[in-house]
């Protein structure tokens, strides 16, 4: 039985949770947050959508596209660690670059952000895989 309140709240919350997850992801390597918590926030949004609109519909819309994310994320996270070992440093030693955007603005991207994106993709990909298993009818 569908709920009008749950459907309406879900439609309003999904864009907000997506933006909040992006904020946590981009902020996490310098402050509390990061890939894991951003992945959990996105996963909660996916599960909320499955509760509101049905697991089968959510699985059809999102899970098939997100299931490979776990493997891509694992490769990205491990790749950042292997990058530092290839450079002769320890595993997961992170590097920082300086990119001048304008005379007044400089960005400082790090390999930590790549690692966080990998962790984010692993968490979201595993959630999508579990959701697709729950959406399936009958034994696995």
C-alpha positions as CSV (number, residue, x, y, z in Angstrom):
1,X,0.0,0.0,0.0
2,X,1.5,3.3,-1.1
3,X,1.5,6.4,1.0
4,X,1.0,9.8,-0.4
5,X,3.0,11.4,2.4
6,X,5.9,9.0,1.9
7,X,5.9,9.5,-1.9
8,X,5.8,13.3,-1.5
9,X,8.5,13.5,1.2
10,X,10.7,11.1,-0.8
11,X,10.5,13.2,-4.0
12,X,11.5,16.3,-1.9
13,X,14.3,14.6,0.0
14,X,16.1,12.8,-2.8
15,X,17.6,15.9,-4.4
16,X,18.6,17.3,-0.9
17,X,20.3,14.1,0.1
18,X,22.2,13.9,-3.2
19,X,23.5,17.5,-2.7
20,X,24.3,16.7,1.0
21,X,26.2,13.6,0.0
22,X,28.2,15.5,-2.6
23,X,29.0,18.1,0.1
24,X,30.2,15.4,2.5
25,X,32.3,13.8,-0.2
26,X,34.1,16.9,-1.3
27,X,34.6,18.2,2.2
28,X,35.7,14.9,3.8
29,X,39.4,14.8,3.1
30,X,39.9,18.0,5.1
31,X,37.1,17.8,7.6
32,X,34.7,15.2,9.0
33,X,32.9,13.4,6.3
34,X,34.3,11.6,3.3
35,X,33.4,8.8,1.0
36,X,32.0,6.4,3.5
37,X,29.5,8.7,5.1
38,X,28.6,10.3,1.7
39,X,28.0,6.7,0.4
40,X,25.7,6.0,3.4
41,X,23.7,9.1,2.8
42,X,23.2,8.2,-0.8
43,X,22.4,4.6,0.2
44,X,19.7,5.9,2.6
45,X,18.2,7.9,-0.3
46,X,18.2,4.8,-2.5
47,X,16.5,2.7,0.2
48,X,14.0,5.4,0.9
49,X,13.1,5.5,-2.8
50,X,12.7,1.7,-2.7
51,X,10.4,1.9,0.2
52,X,8.3,4.7,-1.3
53,X,8.1,3.5,-4.9
54,X,8.8,-0.2,-4.7
55,X,12.1,-2.1,-4.7
56,X,11.5,-3.5,-8.2
57,X,11.0,0.0,-9.7
58,X,14.1,1.4,-7.9
59,X,16.1,-1.6,-8.9
60,X,15.1,-1.2,-12.5
61,X,15.9,2.5,-12.5
62,X,19.1,2.6,-10.4
63,X,20.5,-0.6,-9.3
64,X,21.6,-1.9,-12.7
65,X,23.5,1.2,-13.3
66,X,25.0,1.3,-9.8
67,X,26.0,-2.4,-9.3
68,X,29.3,-2.0,-11.2
69,X,30.1,1.0,-9.0
70,X,31.4,-1.3,-6.2
71,X,34.0,-2.8,-8.5
72,X,34.9,0.6,-10.1
73,X,35.2,2.1,-6.6
74,X,37.4,-0.7,-5.3
75,X,39.7,-0.3,-8.3
76,X,39.9,3.4,-7.8
77,X,40.5,3.2,-4.0
78,X,43.2,0.5,-4.5
79,X,44.7,2.4,-7.4
80,X,45.4,5.4,-5.3
81,X,47.3,3.2,-2.9
82,X,49.2,1.5,-5.7
83,X,50.0,4.9,-7.2
84,X,52.0,5.8,-4.2
85,X,53.8,2.5,-4.1
86,X,54.7,2.9,-7.7
87,X,56.3,6.2,-6.9
88,X,58.4,4.6,-4.2
89,X,56.3,5.7,-1.1
90,X,54.2,3.6,1.2
91,X,50.8,2.3,0.4
92,X,48.1,5.1,0.5
93,X,50.5,8.0,0.8
94,X,48.6,10.8,-0.7
95,X,49.8,13.6,-2.9
96,X,48.6,17.1,-3.3
97,X,48.7,19.4,-6.4
98,X,48.2,23.1,-6.7
99,X,46.0,24.3,-9.5
100,X,45.7,28.1,-10.0
101,X,42.2,28.9,-11.2
102,X,42.6,32.7,-11.2
103,X,44.9,35.2,-9.6
104,X,43.0,35.1,-6.4
105,X,41.9,31.4,-6.3
106,X,44.0,28.3,-6.1
107,X,42.6,24.7,-5.7
108,X,44.5,22.0,-3.9
109,X,43.3,18.6,-5.3
110,X,44.6,15.5,-3.5
111,X,44.7,11.8,-4.2
112,X,42.7,11.5,-1.0
113,X,39.6,12.8,-2.9
114,X,40.1,10.0,-5.4
115,X,40.3,7.5,-2.6
116,X,37.1,9.0,-1.0
117,X,35.3,8.7,-4.4
118,X,36.3,5.1,-4.6
119,X,35.0,4.4,-1.1
120,X,31.8,6.2,-2.0
121,X,31.3,4.1,-5.1
122,X,31.9,0.9,-3.1
123,X,29.3,1.8,-0.5
124,X,26.7,2.8,-3.1
125,X,27.4,-0.1,-5.3
126,X,27.0,-2.7,-2.5
127,X,23.8,-1.0,-1.4
128,X,22.5,-1.2,-5.0
129,X,23.5,-4.9,-5.2
130,X,21.8,-5.8,-1.9
131,X,18.7,-3.9,-3.0
132,X,18.5,-5.8,-6.3
133,X,18.8,-9.1,-4.4
134,X,15.9,-8.0,-2.2
135,X,13.8,-6.9,-5.2
136,X,14.3,-10.3,-6.9
137,X,11.4,-12.8,-6.5
138,X,12.2,-16.2,-5.2
139,X,15.4,-17.7,-3.9
140,X,18.7,-16.1,-5.2
